[in-house]
Amino acid sequence: MSLKNRLRLIRKTGAPRPPAALPESAAPETGPEAPAGWEPLGFKSARRRVTLDFAPPLSGGLPQELPRPLSILIPDLRHYLADAGAGGKLLPEDLLFFDLETTGLSIAAGTVAFLAAFGRLSPGTGAWRGAWRLAVEQYLLLDFPGEPDFLTALLAEFRPSGERPLLVVTYNGKTFDSQILKTRCLFMGMPLPEYHHADLLHPARRLWKRVLPSCSQGVIETQALGLERDGDVPGAEAPDIWFDFLKTGRTERLDLISAHNVRDIAGLASLFAAFADIAAQPESALERYRGDIERLALHWLRQCPPDSPGGDHRTGRALLEAAAALGCPEAVIRRAIEAEWRERNPALALALVEKALEQGPGAFGEALRYRRDRLLGKVRRDR
């Protein structure tokens, strides 16, 4: 049956129940068993829990309630905050960090998820400020026939444990992880999970695309957050590692990719903590994390017009002033226009433009030189 007809049947009759696991006596003894440290879960799947003391990078901790301006940096949060159950607040305990390892880098029908990790924060007992504990639940597919039980376990993780809704946090998850999960659920005739989703990829690109050589999660962790990933196996090796495990039953390299999966969750939590730190104290935190103050200033002002509540527009203005003072060309052009026409101060506008030209304006050089020449004439006439 084609996928189109299968979807039509599901819509007409309702999603069927996932296939039940075979009785143990009838289950074919193919494929490897659960590695050491993993407990069997249903048929040909396994799980384990890894608990970490979570120390966010550089900032020293997470507050009990995450700062409201965080939704400016991560616009996906606005849908969550508008949920009546959230009450307009975001707590660290609301977060569910999610990451998959798959048999390929495509979201095509043949790509299967074989390893999944879910991370949750809970108050820790450490002596340092803002101590939190990160509990990571991992699920492992031991062979292809175990996929229904594997997916059933994954779907259970998306159900809130209390009255407050969950916020699922991923890195490129809207394009990849969530699409893989949806595709596999459709193939198995299982209900699709519904959840609030915050993808950190685009906010991260806004802050680091022009600063770092790459916006991969690993590069941001090591070069912006100061985290170490020595000895980590590249995620691109995940498919070969799992297929080798299916063929040989050897677990040495599988242990490595499982550890990589846990590190991805810890890194994702650290990245989210960095965004919370930047939202609370933008200028000083951006300097610590090597963030792009110009891109953030322009984005902040787009999100927060002058009538925004809580002084958010003033924060955006302060970021713009700081970026212009550094000679960032786009910020300089905007600030120079304001200085010349709104403040009637062409001398200030000229000083800003000359500072930007000293910094090397790149693609904005022609526009800045034209503005400088015009402002020079205006300043001379005013003398």
N, C-alpha and C positions, 0 to 999 in steps of 0.2 A: 504494500500500500504506500502511495506517495505521501510525502510530508503534508502536502496541501489537503489531501483527503483525510489523513489522520487527524489533523487539526480540526477539520470540519466535523469529524465524528466526535471528537472530544467536546466541542462546543455544543453539539446536539444532545449527547447523552450524559454529559458531565464527565469529569476526569475519573478514570477507573482507579481502583485501589492499586498501589504498587504491588508487583509480583511478590508473593510470599517466598521466604527462603525455603529451599528444599529441606525435607527432613534429613537429619544427620545421616541416617542409614542410606538415604537415596542420593546424597550429595556426592558428586564425583570427586575423587581424591586427586585433583589436578592442581598444579600451582603450588607455590610455597606457603608455609604457615606463617603466623604472626611472629615478627622478630622479637628478640628479648626486650623486655620493657614495655611491650604493647600487649593489651588484653584483647582477646577475640571479641568481635562485635557482630552478631548475626552471622551471615554466610560470607566467607572470603573477604572480610573487612576487619579492621582493628582500630583501636584508639589508645591514646595515652594522654596524660596531663603533665605539663611542664610549668612550674611556678618560679617566677623571677622577682627579685626585688628591683623595682623599676625606679631608676634615677634619671629624670629627664635631663637632656644635655644642657649644660651651661646655666640654665635658669635656676636650678636648685630646687624645683618642685612644681607641683600643680596645685592650684587653689581648689577649695571644695566646690566652688561654682565657677564655671569657665566664663571669661569676660565676654560681655555682650558684643563688643566690636569684632569678635571673632567671626561673626557672620559677614562682616565687610571683606575680610580676607578670603573666606570660604563661603561664597554665596549659596552653596547647596544647603547650608545650615538654616536658611530662612524658612524652608518648607517644614523642617523639624520644629523650629521655634513656634511656628504658627499652629502646630498640632495642639489641640485642646489639652491632651494628656501631658504634654511637656510643660504647660504653664508658663511659657516664655523663658524657661531656664534650661541650661544645658549643664549636666553634671558629669564628672568623669565616669561614674558608674553606668551612665546611659550608653557609653561607647562600646561597639563591638567591632574589633579590628579583624579583617577577613582577608585571606590570601589563599590562592590555589597554586598547586604545581600540576602541570598537565603534560600530555603526550605530544604536544606541539605548540607552536606559537600562533596558530591560526584558530579562528573561531568556527571553522568549518565543521560539518557534521561528524567527521571522523576523529576529532580531538576529544579526548577523555580526560577528566580530572582524576588523578590517582592519590593526591595528597592535599589535605585541606587543614587550615589552622584558623582558630578563632581565639582572639585575645580579649580578656575583660580585666578592667582595673577595679581594685578594691582598696580601701584604706589600709596602709601598711603600718608596721610598728617601728620603723627606723627612727633613729635619733635626729636625722636631718629634716629640715623643713619640707613639708609637702610629701611625706613618704607615701608611696603607693606600692601595691603588689600587683603584678601582671600574671594572670593565670591563662595559660595557652592550652586549649583543647585541640588535639590533632587527630585526624582520621586518615586511615591508610587503606587503600584498595589493594587487596592481595592478588586479585585476578579478575578478569573481565566479568565472569558470571556473578561476582559479588556486588556489582554496581547498584542494584536496587536497594540493598541494605545500606550501602555506603551513602547513597543520596538521602535515604530516609533519616539517617543520623545527621546529615548536614542540614536538612530542612528543619529539624527540631531546634537547631541552634538559633534560628531566626525568630523564634517565639519569645516575646518578652517574659521575663520571670516575675515581674511585678506589674504595677499599674502604669508605670511610665513607659513610653514607647522607646524602642531601640534606635540608635543611629549607627548604621553600618559604615565603617570607614575603610576605604581601600586606596590603592595607588594604581591608577589606570583601570580600576575595577568596572567602571561603567562601560568601557569599550571591550574589556577582556573577561575578567573573572565572572561578572554577573551574566554575561552573554553565554559563556560556557555552561554555567549552572542552569540557565534557562533552557538551553538547547538539550542538555542531557535529561532534564525533567520532562520536556515535551516528548522526547523519544521513549521515555519509560512510562508515559501517561500519568505523570505525577503532578500535583498542583504546584504552580509557580510560587515562590516565596514573595511576600510583599513587605517592603521595609523602606524606611528613610535611608538615603544613600548620600554620603559625602565623599567625593573623589578628590584626592589631594593633588592629582597630577597637574591640572591647569593652574591652581593657586601656586604650586611650586614653580612652574614655568614662568609665571609672572615675576617671581622674586629672584630666580636664579638662571634663567635662560641666557642672559647676556653676561653673566658673571662666571659661571662654571663651564667646563668643557662639555658637559652632558647633564641632562636632567633625569638620568636614571636614579632610582631610589638609592642605590649603593653609592653613587658619586656624591649625592647630596648628604648622605649620612656621614661620609668620611671627610669631605672637604668643607661642608657648611656646619654640620652639627658636631664634628670632632669625634665621631664614634669610630671604633676599631672593628674591622671585619677580617682580621688576619686568619688565614687558614680556611676561609669560606669557599665552598665549591660554587662555581658560576651556575646561576639558574638555568642557563641554556643547556647544561648537561643533564637536566632532570629527565627528559624522555629516555635517553640512553641508559641512565642509571636504573630506571624502573624496568625497562625491557630486559636489562641484564639480570635484574632480580627475579623476574618471571622465569627466565631461562635456567638460571643457576641456583637460585635460592640463597645466594650469598648476600649478606646484609651490610658489609663494610661501607660501601658507597651509598647505600640506601640510608644508613645512619647519617652520612654527611649531608645528603639533600634534606633529610628531616630536620637537621640542625639549622640548615640554611632557611628553611621554612619558618622556624621559630625566630631566627634573627630578623627575617622580614617583618614579622609581627612586632617584635620589639622596636625595630627601626621605624615602623609605621607609627607606633605610639609615641616615639621620640619626636618624629616630625610633627605630629599633631600638637605635642607639647610646645614645640618651637613656635608654631603658629599662635598658640595661646599666649606665649610670652611676647611675641611681636604685637599682638592685638592690645595687650595691656600697657606696653611701653615701647611704641613703634621705633622712635629714633635710636635709642640706646641698644635695643635688641637687634635692629637691622645691622648695626655696626658689628655686633658680636657674631651674627650669623652670616655676614658677608652678603646681605640682601641688596636688591636693586631699589634704592630709595626713590628714584625717579618714576619707575613703573608703578611702585606702590602708591606714591603721592597722586599720580594722575588717576589711577584706579579708585583710590579712596575718595577723591573729589567727585568722580563720576557717580559713585554710589551714595554720596552724602551731599546733597545740595545745601544751600545756605539755611534752609528752614529745617534741617535735620535735628532731631532731639539729642540731648545729652552732650552737646559740644563736639559731635563727630566731625562737623564741617571745620571747626577750628583746628582739630587734629590734622585734617587733610591739608589745611592752609599751612600749618607748621611744617609738615613734611615737604610741601612744595617750596617753602622758603629755604629749607635746609638743602634740598636738591638743587635749587637755583644757585645757592651760595657755593656749592661744589662745582658749578659750571656745567651741570647736566643740560644738554641743549634744548630738549623739549620743555623742561621746566623753566629754563631761562627765557625761551620765547614767550611762554604764557605769562611769566612774571613780568617780563619787559613790557608786554602789551598793557598789563595792568598799571605798571609804574608810569608809562608814558601818557596813557589816556585817562585812566581813572584817578591817579594820584597827581597828575600834571608834573611829573618829575623825570624829564628825559635824561638828566644826568645819571640818575640811578639806573634807568633802563640801559644806558650806554655802558656803565660799569659792569652790569651783569652780562651783556653781550660780549664785551671784551674778555671777561673771565672765561666764558664758554669757548671762545675762539682759542684762548691759550691752552685749554684742556684737550683740544683736538675734536672738533664737532662732528666729524664723520659725514654722514649723509645730509646733515643740516647746515653744512658750511656755507653754501651759497646763500641760503635764507638768512643766516646770521650776518654774513658780510654785507648783504644788501641792507639789513636793518642797522648795522653799525654805521655805514656811510650816511644813511638818512638821518640817524640820530646825531652824528657828528655835525652835520649842517644845522640841525635844529638847535643844538647846544650853543654853537657859535653865534647864531642869530639872537639867542636869548641873552648873551653876555653884553 
